[in-house]
Amino acid sequence: MNINMHVLLDELRDLNPQSYLNDSIDLTIRSIAVFDKTSDDFSADTLYLATTSALAACEGKLENVNLIAVGLFDPDFAKRNRCNIICFNDSLTPVEIAGHIFGIQKKYDDWNNKLLSAMIAKKPMKNLFDIALEEIHNPMMLIGPLNTLILAAGVIPESCTDTIWRELLAEGYLSYEHPLYSEFLKMVEKKYSEQQPFIVKFPMHNYTYLIGNIFQSGKRCGALQLIEVNQPFSLGQITLVAHFKSILEQAIKTIPDLQILSSNSNAFVYQLLNHIYVRESIIINCLQSKGWKVFDEFFCLNFMQNKMQKDDIFLKIIMQELSRVFPAAIILDYKDGVVVILRHTDFAFDREHLKGKLSLFVKKFFLTIGVSSVFYDFKNLKRHYDECSLAIKYGLDQDHTVSIHFFDDHVFRHLSRFIFVENGKNQFIHTKVELLHQYDLKNDTELAKTLLTYFQFGQNKSLAAEKMHLHRNTLTYRLNIIKNLVGIDCSNRNMDENEIFHIMLSCKFLEYML
């Protein structure tokens, strides 16, 4: 790597230099040369070795020039000429200083090569952080775009009790209830597009933070965060963090466990949701990065805000909470809501267990949630996202006080509307069931429901009566009325199974047409 003046100053501190450097971390050194006082052309990325007496002959020609000097340091000279200078007393010669600089350059070249080798070999990201900590001595965290902890590296002192670090380490995410959260969010939002690492110091708190935003395709996808406990944050350290940040941005594209930070990691999901064709090979590769397969079992959830509370920050908070409750899920914002895709093997689809988890979000965020049926082909995601929306629509039509809606509860309602709109009711409904249905409407009876329940329980009168909370004799009475009204003889054990199926479907569809 190309070192800069601030890194050199940190490394040469033991030699007691004096310095005057501007506060940019772009003071990059690509070569070293002996200062020539007769020259009129100095390169901004070359480090010149000089004596302070030789510099005096070039007054007015040294703007932005990087210098290592031996002799009496004159800060006024540096200010007037706006040059960057590290100066040593006469006990060191330029040759000795050059030896130190070459040693420093080799040290950081070796460090950079180790980082690049680990990245090329697709080593786990922990390996990258272990190498980085050889020269970046404060503990580090890699934070996801929703303030979730991806990785912590280095020793975190127990004294960090008043910091956001303690909660991140304990919970894996930063709660919006933390007293520092709003301050931290304001600071990050303010510097959201900042490419260079920046220092944050909160009033009334003991620790200073260094934050480097991570970008992919121009979009922030997370942050590298350090806490000042082992070594002060100098511009040299900020330079090293900036370099490591650039390594991480390259590594995100190649190291599997860094894919979570890729701004494009869910791009294929957005395309599927928008009914845009995606090659199966792309879907396979993207799912494989999560350890999933295209033909695993999945289900989709849609978390919708109510119309009065639509807010992007609110959505981020919901997504943060969801990532904690469903850590293995795909979570993304879509059409003013949040879509969650779960794999069946990561979260067994037990309805009551799932409702228990979802009810926390209903109470906390006042959401309406639709849950799709289980599906077996990720390429059909759009269809099952639509199921979530239909579940919410049908569920609210049925009972607007309920907030969690399962598509499986509304399959027949959806089918009946689809079939009857396309073909007309009379082409599908069994004529005798239609007559029975008309009789029920006119006389406020439940003969069609009784008929359906009787066949659902295998023509067992006792079980059907128990299901409907009737006496067995009452059920028998109703079945006799059905026989006399429309001619369906329920006592006939040899009734054609296709006709029984037609009768049952007709009863079910008519139930959802009410």
N, C-alpha and C positions, 0 to 999 in steps of 0.2 A: 504494500500500500504506500501511497505518497503521504509522508508525515507533513505536519504543518508547524508553524512557529510556536503555537501554544503547546503542542505535544512536546516539542523540544524544550521549552521552558520548564514544563513539569519534570521532565527527565533530568534536566541539568540543575535542579534546585539545590542539590547538595554542594554544588560548586559556588553557591552564593552569587548568582548573577544579578545585575540590575537590568530593568527592561522598560521598554515603551512599545506596546503593541496595540493595534486597534482591536476592537472586540468582535471582529468577524472570524468565523472558523474556516474561512476560505483562503487562508494564507498558506496555500499548498506549496511544498518544495519538491520540485522534480529533479533538480540538479544542484551541484555545489561548484562554486568557482572562486578563484582569488580575485579580490577587488582590484580593479584597475582605475586609478584616479584620473587617467587621461581619457577614459571612455566617456561617450555621451549617450550610450545606449545600454540601459540596464533592463533585464527581463524580470517581470513580476513573479515568475515561478522558479527563480534561481536564488539560492542562498549564497551570499557573498561574504567571504572571510576577509576582515580588514583590521587595521589599527584605527583608533579614533583620530589620530593626527592625519591619516590619509583621507578620512571622510571630510575633513574641513575644506579640502580643496574642491569638493564637489557640491558646495552649498547651492541649493536650489535645483539640483538635478536628481534628487533621490526620492521623489514622491512615490509611495507604495513599494519601495524597494525593501527586500528582506535582508537583514544584516546580522552577522555575528562579529562583534568587535572586541578588541583587547585594548585596554587603556582607560583613561579617565572618562567616566560616563557624564554626558551633558544632556539632561532631559529637555532643556530648552532647544537644543539643536534638533532633537528628534521631533519635537512639536512643530518647529518652524518648517522642517522639511517633510513632515508627515510620513516619515519612514518607520519601519518596524525593526526594532533593534534589541538584541540581547547582548549585554556588555559584561566582560570579565576584567578583573584587574591584571596587572602585568605579571603575576606569578604563573599565568598560563600562556603558552604560545598558541598561535593560530593552528599549528600542526597538531598540537595536543588536543585542542578543541575539535578539530576535524576528525581525529580518531574516535572521540566520544560520539560524534554525530553519526559516523559510519556504523558504530556499534548499535546505536539507537535505531538506525534505519534497518539493520539486519534483524533486530529484535522484532520490529513490527512487520517486516516482510515475512518472517517465519510465522508470526501470529496470524497474519492474513492468509498465508498458504494453508495453515491448519483449518481455518474456517472454510476456505473454498474447497479443500479436499473433503471435509465432512459434508458439505452441501452437495458436491458432485456425487459422492457415494450414497446420498440420500439417507444419511445417518439420522436417528431420531433427534428431534429438536433439543432434547436435553443435552446431547453431545455438543451442539452449537453453543448453548449457554455455558456449559462447563469450560469450553475454550475461551469464550468471551470474558468470563470472570477472571481469567489469568491476567488481564490488563485493565478490566473495568471492575474495580474492587468493591463497589457498593452492591448490595443485593438488588436483584431485578425481578420484575414480573412481566409476563406477557398477558395483556388484557384483550379480550375480544371486543367487538364493536358494541356489545350490549353490557359492557362493564362486568363481564364474567371472566373468571381466572382460567387462563389456558395453561400457564406454567409459572412456578416460582423457583428462583435460583439464588443461591447464596444463603448465608445465615442471617435470619431476621431476629434482631434482639428482642427479648421479652419486654423491653421498655417501650415498645411501639404501641402502647395501649390507646393513645389518643389519636391514632392515625386510621385511615381507611384500610391500611394493610392488614390490620388485625382481623377485621371483618372479612376481607377477601380471603385470607388464609383459612379462617374458621368455616365460612359459609360457601366459598367458591364464587360469590358474586357480591356486588356492592348494593346494599339495600338503599332505596330512596328514603328510608326512615333514618338513616345514619345522619348525625348532626352535621357532618362535613359534606354530605352528598350534594346539597344544592350549591354550595360554594364550588365544589369540585366540578360539577356539571357546567356551571356558568363559565368557569375558567377554560374547560375543555371546549365548550361550544364557541367561546371567544377565539380560541386558537385552533379551531377544527380543521382549517385548511393549511395550518402552519407546517411547512415541509421540514424545517430544522428543529431539533430538540429544543425545548424551552424549560425554564426553571419556574416552579410554582412554590410560593411561600404563603401559607394561610396565616392570617392574623390570629394571635392568641394560641398558636399551636407550635410545638417544639421542632417539628421536622420539615425539611425542605424536600421537594420532589423534583425529579427531572423526567419529563415526558417527551417521548418521540413518537409521533403519529406514524402508523404504518399505512402505506398506500398500495393499492393495486388498480391499475388502469385508471389512475387519477382519482380514485375513490378511497376514502379512509375506511380501513377494514379492521382497525384495532390500534393498540398502542403498546410501546415498550415503556415501562415505568420503573424508575429507580428511586430509592430513598436514601438520603444523605446521613449515613450512620458510621461508615468506616473511613471515608476520605472526602474532603470538601469537593463540591462541584466546581471544578475549574473549567476554563475554556478548552483545555487539553482533554479533560474527561468528556466534555460535550462532543468534541471532535471524534473521539473513539466511539461514543454511543451513536453518533450520526453514521459512522462507518458500519457498525454492527447492524444498525437499522437497515442500511442499504443491502447488507448481506441477507437479512431476514426477508426483505422484499423480493429478492431473487429466489430465496429458498422456498417461499410459499408456493411457487410454481412447480417445485420438484419433490419436496418432502411430504409424504402422505399425511402425517399428523399435523402439518401446518395448513392443510387444505381448508380447514375451518375458517381461516382468515382470508381466503381468496374472495375477492369481490365478485368473482364469476362462479363461485361454487354452487350457487342456487340459480344460475342463469337459465339452465335447462328446465328447472321447475316453473319459472315464470313463463317460459315459452310454451310448455305443456298446458299451463293454466289458461293461456291466451289462444289455445288451439292452433299453435304454430308447429309445423312438422319438425321433429327432432330425430336425427338418425339414431337408431337403436344402439350403435356402438358408443355414441356419446353418453347416452343414458347409462349404459353398462359401466363405462369408465367412471362416471360421476358417482354412481351408487357404490361401486367397488371401493372408492376412497373412504366411504363410511362403513364398509364391511357388509353392504347390502347387495341383494341380487334383484334383477328386474321382476322375477316371478316369485318373490317372497309374498307373504300376506301383509297387507297394509290396511290402514283406515285413515281417513282424513277428517280433520275438525276445522270448523270455521268460527272464529271468535269475532263477533260483531259488536262495535260500540253503538250505544244508542245515539240518535241523531243530534241530541243536545250536547254531547260531550266529545265530538270528534276533535282529536288533538294528536299531532305527531309525537310530542314528548310522551303523552299518555300511552301511545302505542309502543314506544320503546320500553317503557316501564313494564307493560304487559308482557312483551317479548322476553324481557329479562327474567321475570318471574316464571314464565313458561319454560325457559331454558333450564331453570333450577329444578322444576317439577318433572320435566321430561327431557333429561340431558341427552338422550340418544336420538331425539326427534329432529326432523327438518322443520325449522321455524322461519317464517318470512311474512313481511307485511304485504298485503294485497287488497286493493279496492277498499280502503278505509277499514280494513279488518286485519286479523292475523290468521294465517293458515298454518296448521300443524299437521305434519304427516308422521304417523307412528308405524313402526314395524311390529307385527303381531308378536314376534318372539322377544322383542325388547319390552313390550308392555302387553301382557295377556289381556285380551279383550273380555274382561268381566264387567258387565254393565254397572253393577252397583259400586264396584271399586272405582271405576272411571267416574261415575257420577259424584262420588265422594270427593275426588280430586278436583273435578270441574266446579263443584258447588262453592269451593273456596274463591274461585275467580268471579263467580256470579255475585257473591256477597261483597267481595272487596272492590270489584271494578264495575259492577252493574252491567254485565255483558249478556248477550244472547248467543247461545252456542248451538251449532248444528253438527251432527256426527253422521258420517257416511256409513254405508254397509261395508263389511270387510271385502277387499278386492285383491286380485291375484296377478295383476299385470300393471306395473307402474306406468306403462304407456297410456293407460286409460284414466290417468289422474283427473283430467278435466271433467269427465263424466261423474266421477265420485265427488269432486268439489261441488258440482252442480247439485248432487244429492244433498250436501250440507245446506245449501241455500233453499232447496225444496223442503227439507225437514223443518227449517226455521219458518218458512211460509205456512206450511200445513199446520205445524204445531201452534203457531200464534193464532191462526184462524180457529183452531179448536179450543185453545185456552191461552189467552194472552198473559196470564199470570205465571206461566211456566217458562223457564229460561233455558233449559237443556232439552234438545230435541233430537231424536234418533230417526234416521230415515227408515230403518226397518219397521218402525211403528206406522209408517204411512205408505208402505209399498202399494197396498190395494187401492188406497185413495188415488195415488198417482196413476196407477195402471188403469183404473176405471175412467179417469178423466181423459187419459190418452186414447183409450180404445173407443170411448163413446164419441169423442170429438172427431176421430178419424172415420168411424164406421156407423155411428148411430146406435143408440141403445137397443133398438128392436132387433138388430141383427145378431145380438149376442145373448141377451137375457132369456133364460128358459121361460116359456110362455106361462106355465103353471105357477112359477115363482113370481112372475110379474102380477098375476091375478091375486096371489096371496099378499103381495106387497101392497096392492091397492086396497085390499080388505083391511090390512093393518092400519093404513093411513086413515081410512074412513071410520074404523071402530076403535082406534087406539088400543090395539092388541099387539102381541109379539109372536105371531105364528111363524113368520119367516125366521126370526131369531131362534125359536124353538126347534124348527126343522134343521137349521144349520148346526146347532149344538148337538142334536141327536145323532146326526151323521158324523160330527167331529169326534164323538166318543164311541164310535163303532157300533151304533144302534143299541147301546147299553142304556136302558131307561134310568137305572139307578144313578149312574155317574152323570148323565145329562141333567137329571132333576137336581142333583146336589150342586152342580155347576150353576144352575139358574136359581138356586135357593127355592125350589118348588117341592111339594110333596109328589111322590111317584105317581099317585093316582091323578094329580093335576096334569102332569106331563102326558099321561095316557089319554086324558080327556082332550087335550089340545091336539094330539096326533090324530085322534078320531075326527075332530073338526076339520083338520087339514085334508084327510081322506075324503070326507063328505063334500068339502068345498071345491077342491081342484083335482081329486082323484089320485093323489100321491099316497100309495099304500106303504107306510113305513114298517109295517109288520112283515112285508115281503122280503125274506132273506135272500132271494134270488134276483133282486133288482140289479140291472146292468150297472157295472161300476162306472162306465162312461157317463151314464145319466146321473148317477150320484155325484160325480165330480162336477158336471154341468150345473146341477142344482146348488151345490155348495158354493161354487164360484159366483153364481147369480145372486145368491143371498149375500155374499160378502161384498160384491160390487154395489148392490142396492143399498147396503148399510152405509157405504161411503158417499153415496149420492145425496144423502139427507142433508 
